Amino acid sequence: MKCEICGKRVGFGCSVSHSKQHTHRHWFPNIQRATIMVEGRKRKVNICTRCLRTQYKAAR
């Protein structure tokens, strides 16, 4: 899981309960397969939704 535009990957850290017990966990980026224009050509890429939103706003 990696965004081909910004390079966003899985984030790691700990869940901390009320008793301060730390357990390891990870956060997955919201990666979608989308067709976008790259250098004037249509291309299918794995892209995070933040970059997809930015691409949509730039095209308007």
Biopython code that builds the backbone (N, CA, C, O; Angstrom):
import numpy as np
from Bio.PDB.StructureBuilder import StructureBuilder

atoms = [
    (1, "MET", "N", (0.835, -1.186, 0.000)),
    (1, "MET", "CA", (0.000, 0.000, 0.000)),
    (1, "MET", "C", (0.879, 1.249, 0.000)),
    (1, "MET", "O", (1.523, 1.573, 0.998)),
    (2, "LYS", "N", (0.892, 1.933, -1.123)),
    (2, "LYS", "CA", (1.672, 3.157, -1.238)),
    (2, "LYS", "C", (1.034, 4.039, -2.297)),
    (2, "LYS", "O", (0.650, 3.558, -3.364)),
    (3, "CYS", "N", (0.919, 5.337, -2.003)),
    (3, "CYS", "CA", (0.413, 6.293, -2.974)),
    (3, "CYS", "C", (1.527, 6.572, -3.980)),
    (3, "CYS", "O", (2.651, 6.886, -3.588)),
    (4, "GLU", "N", (1.224, 6.461, -5.267)),
    (4, "GLU", "CA", (2.228, 6.674, -6.299)),
    (4, "GLU", "C", (2.525, 8.153, -6.522)),
    (4, "GLU", "O", (3.497, 8.487, -7.199)),
    (5, "ILE", "N", (1.707, 9.041, -5.966)),
    (5, "ILE", "CA", (1.926, 10.473, -6.123)),
    (5, "ILE", "C", (2.759, 11.030, -4.959)),
    (5, "ILE", "O", (3.818, 11.617, -5.181)),
    (6, "CYS", "N", (2.289, 10.848, -3.738)),
    (6, "CYS", "CA", (2.968, 11.448, -2.581)),
    (6, "CYS", "C", (3.822, 10.461, -1.795)),
    (6, "CYS", "O", (4.627, 10.875, -0.961)),
    (7, "GLY", "N", (3.662, 9.154, -2.047)),
    (7, "GLY", "CA", (4.470, 8.160, -1.340)),
    (7, "GLY", "C", (3.960, 7.801, 0.039)),
    (7, "GLY", "O", (4.679, 7.198, 0.836)),
    (8, "LYS", "N", (2.709, 8.173, 0.329)),
    (8, "LYS", "CA", (2.130, 7.868, 1.642)),
    (8, "LYS", "C", (2.052, 6.357, 1.831)),
    (8, "LYS", "O", (1.621, 5.638, 0.930)),
    (9, "ARG", "N", (2.468, 5.875, 3.002)),
    (9, "ARG", "CA", (2.467, 4.452, 3.321)),
    (9, "ARG", "C", (1.741, 4.206, 4.638)),
    (9, "ARG", "O", (1.149, 5.119, 5.213)),
    (10, "VAL", "N", (1.794, 2.959, 5.110)),
    (10, "VAL", "CA", (1.186, 2.594, 6.384)),
    (10, "VAL", "C", (1.932, 3.308, 7.508)),
    (10, "VAL", "O", (3.162, 3.355, 7.511)),
    (11, "GLY", "N", (1.183, 3.863, 8.464)),
    (11, "GLY", "CA", (1.784, 4.498, 9.640)),
    (11, "GLY", "C", (1.729, 3.542, 10.821)),
    (11, "GLY", "O", (0.767, 2.788, 10.972)),
    (12, "PHE", "N", (2.756, 3.574, 11.656)),
    (12, "PHE", "CA", (2.836, 2.681, 12.806)),
    (12, "PHE", "C", (2.804, 3.472, 14.092)),
    (12, "PHE", "O", (3.202, 4.636, 14.127)),
    (13, "GLY", "N", (2.331, 2.842, 15.145)),
    (13, "GLY", "CA", (2.284, 3.497, 16.440)),
    (13, "GLY", "C", (1.689, 2.569, 17.475)),
    (13, "GLY", "O", (1.717, 1.348, 17.321)),
    (14, "CYS", "N", (1.156, 3.149, 18.517)),
    (14, "CYS", "CA", (0.584, 2.369, 19.609)),
    (14, "CYS", "C", (-0.821, 2.845, 19.923)),
    (14, "CYS", "O", (-1.113, 4.040, 19.870)),
    (15, "SER", "N", (-1.676, 1.909, 20.247)),
    (15, "SER", "CA", (-2.955, 2.239, 20.854)),
    (15, "SER", "C", (-2.702, 2.338, 22.345)),
    (15, "SER", "O", (-2.021, 1.487, 22.918)),
    (16, "VAL", "N", (-3.243, 3.365, 22.979)),
    (16, "VAL", "CA", (-3.029, 3.554, 24.416)),
    (16, "VAL", "C", (-4.397, 3.521, 25.090)),
    (16, "VAL", "O", (-5.249, 4.369, 24.825)),
    (17, "SER", "N", (-4.597, 2.542, 25.958)),
    (17, "SER", "CA", (-5.870, 2.403, 26.656)),
    (17, "SER", "C", (-5.923, 3.339, 27.864)),
    (17, "SER", "O", (-4.959, 4.041, 28.170)),
    (18, "HIS", "N", (-7.041, 3.332, 28.523)),
    (18, "HIS", "CA", (-7.221, 4.169, 29.709)),
    (18, "HIS", "C", (-6.186, 3.833, 30.790)),
    (18, "HIS", "O", (-5.761, 4.708, 31.544)),
    (19, "SER", "N", (-5.784, 2.551, 30.857)),
    (19, "SER", "CA", (-4.796, 2.130, 31.850)),
    (19, "SER", "C", (-3.361, 2.339, 31.367)),
    (19, "SER", "O", (-2.411, 1.892, 32.010)),
    (20, "LYS", "N", (-3.212, 3.022, 30.231)),
    (20, "LYS", "CA", (-1.910, 3.333, 29.620)),
    (20, "LYS", "C", (-1.176, 2.096, 29.099)),
    (20, "LYS", "O", (0.042, 2.120, 28.921)),
    (21, "GLN", "N", (-1.924, 1.017, 28.856)),
    (21, "GLN", "CA", (-1.344, -0.182, 28.247)),
    (21, "GLN", "C", (-1.125, 0.094, 26.766)),
    (21, "GLN", "O", (-2.077, 0.419, 26.057)),
    (22, "HIS", "N", (0.113, -0.029, 26.284)),
    (22, "HIS", "CA", (0.437, 0.232, 24.884)),
    (22, "HIS", "C", (0.389, -1.068, 24.077)),
    (22, "HIS", "O", (1.006, -2.063, 24.457)),
    (23, "THR", "N", (-0.338, -1.054, 22.979)),
    (23, "THR", "CA", (-0.350, -2.177, 22.043)),
    (23, "THR", "C", (-0.060, -1.620, 20.659)),
    (23, "THR", "O", (-0.573, -0.564, 20.290)),
    (24, "HIS", "N", (0.758, -2.325, 19.897)),
    (24, "HIS", "CA", (1.154, -1.859, 18.574)),
    (24, "HIS", "C", (-0.015, -1.933, 17.593)),
    (24, "HIS", "O", (-0.821, -2.863, 17.635)),
    (25, "ARG", "N", (-0.091, -0.948, 16.723)),
    (25, "ARG", "CA", (-1.134, -0.915, 15.699)),
    (25, "ARG", "C", (-0.603, -0.164, 14.495)),
    (25, "ARG", "O", (0.500, 0.381, 14.527)),
    (26, "HIS", "N", (-1.391, -0.138, 13.437)),
    (26, "HIS", "CA", (-0.995, 0.617, 12.252)),
    (26, "HIS", "C", (-2.211, 1.260, 11.620)),
    (26, "HIS", "O", (-3.342, 0.801, 11.774)),
    (27, "TRP", "N", (-1.939, 2.344, 10.899)),
    (27, "TRP", "CA", (-2.963, 3.110, 10.210)),
    (27, "TRP", "C", (-2.744, 2.957, 8.727)),
    (27, "TRP", "O", (-1.654, 3.242, 8.230)),
    (28, "PHE", "N", (-3.765, 2.507, 8.003)),
    (28, "PHE", "CA", (-3.658, 2.316, 6.563)),
    (28, "PHE", "C", (-4.117, 3.579, 5.834)),
    (28, "PHE", "O", (-5.138, 4.162, 6.198)),
    (29, "PRO", "N", (-3.378, 4.008, 4.810)),
    (29, "PRO", "CA", (-3.851, 5.130, 3.998)),
    (29, "PRO", "C", (-5.010, 4.669, 3.123)),
    (29, "PRO", "O", (-5.106, 3.489, 2.786)),
    (30, "ASN", "N", (-5.878, 5.588, 2.759)),
    (30, "ASN", "CA", (-7.024, 5.263, 1.919)),
    (30, "ASN", "C", (-6.576, 5.287, 0.454)),
    (30, "ASN", "O", (-6.674, 6.315, -0.216)),
    (31, "ILE", "N", (-6.083, 4.146, -0.031)),
    (31, "ILE", "CA", (-5.546, 4.027, -1.382)),
    (31, "ILE", "C", (-6.635, 3.524, -2.328)),
    (31, "ILE", "O", (-7.310, 2.536, -2.037)),
    (32, "GLN", "N", (-6.801, 4.204, -3.452)),
    (32, "GLN", "CA", (-7.785, 3.836, -4.466)),
    (32, "GLN", "C", (-7.092, 3.673, -5.808)),
    (32, "GLN", "O", (-6.077, 4.319, -6.068)),
    (33, "ARG", "N", (-7.631, 2.821, -6.655)),
    (33, "ARG", "CA", (-7.134, 2.677, -8.024)),
    (33, "ARG", "C", (-7.937, 3.647, -8.875)),
    (33, "ARG", "O", (-9.161, 3.539, -8.954)),
    (34, "ALA", "N", (-7.253, 4.601, -9.514)),
    (34, "ALA", "CA", (-7.950, 5.631, -10.269)),
    (34, "ALA", "C", (-7.231, 5.898, -11.586)),
    (34, "ALA", "O", (-6.025, 5.686, -11.704)),
    (35, "THR", "N", (-7.987, 6.364, -12.567)),
    (35, "THR", "CA", (-7.429, 6.772, -13.850)),
    (35, "THR", "C", (-7.303, 8.289, -13.841)),
    (35, "THR", "O", (-8.296, 9.006, -13.717)),
    (36, "ILE", "N", (-6.060, 8.770, -13.974)),
    (36, "ILE", "CA", (-5.811, 10.213, -13.970)),
    (36, "ILE", "C", (-4.906, 10.563, -15.150)),
    (36, "ILE", "O", (-4.294, 9.687, -15.762)),
    (37, "MET", "N", (-4.834, 11.850, -15.455)),
    (37, "MET", "CA", (-3.954, 12.326, -16.508)),
    (37, "MET", "C", (-2.561, 12.555, -15.922)),
    (37, "MET", "O", (-2.389, 13.346, -14.994)),
    (38, "VAL", "N", (-1.571, 11.854, -16.475)),
    (38, "VAL", "CA", (-0.187, 12.019, -16.059)),
    (38, "VAL", "C", (0.628, 12.374, -17.296)),
    (38, "VAL", "O", (0.764, 11.563, -18.213)),
    (39, "GLU", "N", (1.168, 13.584, -17.317)),
    (39, "GLU", "CA", (1.955, 14.085, -18.449)),
    (39, "GLU", "C", (1.174, 14.000, -19.763)),
    (39, "GLU", "O", (1.720, 13.627, -20.802)),
    (40, "GLY", "N", (-0.103, 14.352, -19.698)),
    (40, "GLY", "CA", (-0.947, 14.385, -20.883)),
    (40, "GLY", "C", (-1.504, 13.049, -21.337)),
    (40, "GLY", "O", (-2.156, 12.982, -22.379)),
    (41, "ARG", "N", (-1.265, 11.985, -20.585)),
    (41, "ARG", "CA", (-1.769, 10.657, -20.947)),
    (41, "ARG", "C", (-2.581, 10.088, -19.796)),
    (41, "ARG", "O", (-2.273, 10.335, -18.630)),
    (42, "LYS", "N", (-3.625, 9.318, -20.125)),
    (42, "LYS", "CA", (-4.417, 8.660, -19.087)),
    (42, "LYS", "C", (-3.626, 7.470, -18.561)),
    (42, "LYS", "O", (-3.035, 6.705, -19.323)),
    (43, "ARG", "N", (-3.632, 7.336, -17.226)),
    (43, "ARG", "CA", (-2.883, 6.252, -16.606)),
    (43, "ARG", "C", (-3.605, 5.790, -15.344)),
    (43, "ARG", "O", (-4.128, 6.610, -14.590)),
    (44, "LYS", "N", (-3.635, 4.476, -15.114)),
    (44, "LYS", "CA", (-4.224, 3.930, -13.901)),
    (44, "LYS", "C", (-3.143, 3.905, -12.827)),
    (44, "LYS", "O", (-2.061, 3.354, -13.029)),
    (45, "VAL", "N", (-3.453, 4.509, -11.685)),
    (45, "VAL", "CA", (-2.488, 4.584, -10.594)),
    (45, "VAL", "C", (-3.165, 4.257, -9.270)),
    (45, "VAL", "O", (-4.379, 4.400, -9.128)),
    (46, "ASN", "N", (-2.362, 3.816, -8.301)),
    (46, "ASN", "CA", (-2.815, 3.664, -6.928)),
    (46, "ASN", "C", (-2.523, 4.986, -6.246)),
    (46, "ASN", "O", (-1.367, 5.393, -6.123)),
    (47, "ILE", "N", (-3.591, 5.662, -5.797)),
    (47, "ILE", "CA", (-3.462, 7.023, -5.311)),
    (47, "ILE", "C", (-4.293, 7.189, -4.043)),
    (47, "ILE", "O", (-5.389, 6.638, -3.937)),
    (48, "CYS", "N", (-3.766, 7.952, -3.080)),
    (48, "CYS", "CA", (-4.527, 8.192, -1.848)),
    (48, "CYS", "C", (-5.634, 9.210, -2.150)),
    (48, "CYS", "O", (-5.536, 9.983, -3.104)),
    (49, "THR", "N", (-6.654, 9.200, -1.352)),
    (49, "THR", "CA", (-7.806, 10.051, -1.616)),
    (49, "THR", "C", (-7.471, 11.528, -1.468)),
    (49, "THR", "O", (-8.119, 12.361, -2.102)),
    (50, "ARG", "N", (-6.495, 11.877, -0.662)),
    (50, "ARG", "CA", (-6.070, 13.273, -0.532)),
    (50, "ARG", "C", (-5.478, 13.758, -1.853)),
    (50, "ARG", "O", (-5.794, 14.861, -2.300)),
    (51, "CYS", "N", (-4.623, 12.951, -2.484)),
    (51, "CYS", "CA", (-4.035, 13.329, -3.777)),
    (51, "CYS", "C", (-5.089, 13.312, -4.882)),
    (51, "CYS", "O", (-5.051, 14.141, -5.791)),
    (52, "LEU", "N", (-6.033, 12.366, -4.803)),
    (52, "LEU", "CA", (-7.102, 12.289, -5.788)),
    (52, "LEU", "C", (-7.962, 13.553, -5.726)),
    (52, "LEU", "O", (-8.366, 14.081, -6.762)),
    (53, "ARG", "N", (-8.237, 14.031, -4.530)),
    (53, "ARG", "CA", (-9.012, 15.254, -4.345)),
    (53, "ARG", "C", (-8.248, 16.453, -4.888)),
    (53, "ARG", "O", (-8.843, 17.326, -5.521)),
    (54, "THR", "N", (-6.949, 16.510, -4.652)),
    (54, "THR", "CA", (-6.123, 17.596, -5.157)),
    (54, "THR", "C", (-6.082, 17.588, -6.686)),
    (54, "THR", "O", (-6.159, 18.644, -7.314)),
    (55, "GLN", "N", (-5.961, 16.403, -7.282)),
    (55, "GLN", "CA", (-5.959, 16.269, -8.740)),
    (55, "GLN", "C", (-7.277, 16.760, -9.319)),
    (55, "GLN", "O", (-7.297, 17.440, -10.345)),
    (56, "TYR", "N", (-8.386, 16.413, -8.655)),
    (56, "TYR", "CA", (-9.705, 16.825, -9.126)),
    (56, "TYR", "C", (-9.854, 18.342, -9.059)),
    (56, "TYR", "O", (-10.399, 18.955, -9.976)),
    (57, "LYS", "N", (-9.367, 18.951, -7.965)),
    (57, "LYS", "CA", (-9.473, 20.385, -7.802)),
    (57, "LYS", "C", (-8.580, 21.133, -8.804)),
    (57, "LYS", "O", (-8.954, 22.205, -9.279)),
    (58, "ALA", "N", (-7.416, 20.581, -9.126)),
    (58, "ALA", "CA", (-6.490, 21.216, -10.064)),
    (58, "ALA", "C", (-7.035, 21.161, -11.493)),
    (58, "ALA", "O", (-6.744, 22.043, -12.301)),
    (59, "ALA", "N", (-7.824, 20.131, -11.807)),
    (59, "ALA", "CA", (-8.370, 19.965, -13.147)),
    (59, "ALA", "C", (-9.525, 20.929, -13.415)),
    (59, "ALA", "O", (-9.870, 21.176, -14.570)),
    (60, "ARG", "N", (-10.116, 21.466, -12.368)),
    (60, "ARG", "CA", (-11.265, 22.369, -12.533)),
    (60, "ARG", "C", (-10.856, 23.737, -12.929)),
    (60, "ARG", "O", (-11.707, 24.609, -13.106)),
]
sb = StructureBuilder()
sb.init_structure("model")
sb.init_model(0)
sb.init_chain("A")
sb.init_seg("    ")
for serial, (resi, resn, name, xyz) in enumerate(atoms, 1):
    if name == "N":
        sb.init_residue(resn, " ", resi, " ")
    sb.init_atom(name, np.array(xyz, "f"), 0.0, 1.0, " ", f" {name:<3s}", serial, name[0])
structure = sb.get_structure()
